């Protein structure tokens, strides 16, 4: 697990879409999908459910998002 994966995951969760997250982050959809897949493999559970019109977080995804947001806030504080 790394900060890039967590940032990508948070962007997908906030946008409700891999496409929108990719546009926001100025990266490709496959890059986000790959990192999410690696993150899910490392954690050992699905974090999102893909739908034709976006994504929905699983229960594990909801839990990770709250912790992820906390970590990203701390990182932003450290950087500033």
C-alpha positions as CSV (number, residue, x, y, z in Angstrom):
1,X,0.0,0.0,0.0
2,X,1.3,3.4,-0.9
3,X,0.2,7.0,-0.9
4,X,-0.4,7.1,-4.7
5,X,-2.9,4.2,-4.3
6,X,-4.6,5.9,-1.4
7,X,-4.9,9.2,-3.3
8,X,-6.3,7.4,-6.3
9,X,-8.7,5.5,-4.2
10,X,-9.9,8.7,-2.4
11,X,-10.3,10.5,-5.8
12,X,-12.5,7.6,-7.1
13,X,-14.5,7.5,-3.9
14,X,-15.1,11.3,-4.0
15,X,-15.9,11.4,-7.7
16,X,-18.0,8.2,-7.7
17,X,-16.3,7.4,-11.0
18,X,-12.9,6.2,-12.2
19,X,-13.4,8.3,-15.3
20,X,-14.0,11.5,-13.3
21,X,-11.1,10.7,-11.0
22,X,-8.8,10.1,-13.9
23,X,-9.7,13.5,-15.3
24,X,-9.2,15.2,-12.0
25,X,-5.8,13.6,-11.5
26,X,-4.8,14.0,-15.1
27,X,-3.9,10.3,-15.5
28,X,-5.4,7.5,-17.5
29,X,-8.3,5.3,-16.3
30,X,-6.2,2.1,-16.7
31,X,-3.6,3.6,-14.4
32,X,-6.2,4.1,-11.7
33,X,-7.8,0.7,-12.2
34,X,-4.4,-1.0,-11.9
35,X,-3.5,0.8,-8.7
36,X,-7.0,0.1,-7.2
37,X,-6.5,-3.6,-8.2
38,X,-3.2,-3.7,-6.5
39,X,-4.6,-2.1,-3.4
40,X,-7.5,-4.5,-3.2
41,X,-5.2,-7.4,-3.7
42,X,-3.0,-6.3,-0.8
43,X,-5.9,-5.6,1.5
44,X,-7.5,-8.8,0.4
45,X,-11.0,-7.5,-0.2
46,X,-13.0,-5.5,-2.8
47,X,-13.1,-1.7,-2.0
48,X,-15.4,-0.7,-4.9
49,X,-18.2,-2.2,-7.0
50,X,-18.2,-1.0,-10.6
51,X,-21.5,0.0,-12.2
52,X,-22.2,1.2,-15.7
53,X,-22.6,4.8,-14.4
54,X,-19.8,4.8,-11.8
55,X,-18.6,3.1,-8.7
56,X,-20.0,2.4,-5.2
57,X,-17.9,1.8,-2.1
58,X,-18.1,-1.5,-0.3
59,X,-18.2,-1.6,3.5
60,X,-14.5,-2.1,3.5
61,X,-14.1,0.8,1.0
62,X,-16.1,3.1,3.4
63,X,-13.8,2.1,6.3
64,X,-10.7,2.6,4.3
65,X,-11.9,6.0,3.0
66,X,-12.3,7.4,6.5
67,X,-8.8,6.3,7.4
68,X,-7.4,7.3,4.1
69,X,-8.8,10.9,4.4
70,X,-7.2,11.2,7.8
71,X,-3.8,10.1,6.6
72,X,-4.0,12.4,3.6
73,X,-4.9,15.3,5.8
74,X,-1.9,14.6,8.0
75,X,0.3,14.4,5.0
76,X,-1.0,17.8,3.7
77,X,-0.4,19.3,7.1
78,X,3.2,18.0,7.2
79,X,3.8,19.3,3.6
80,X,2.6,22.8,4.5
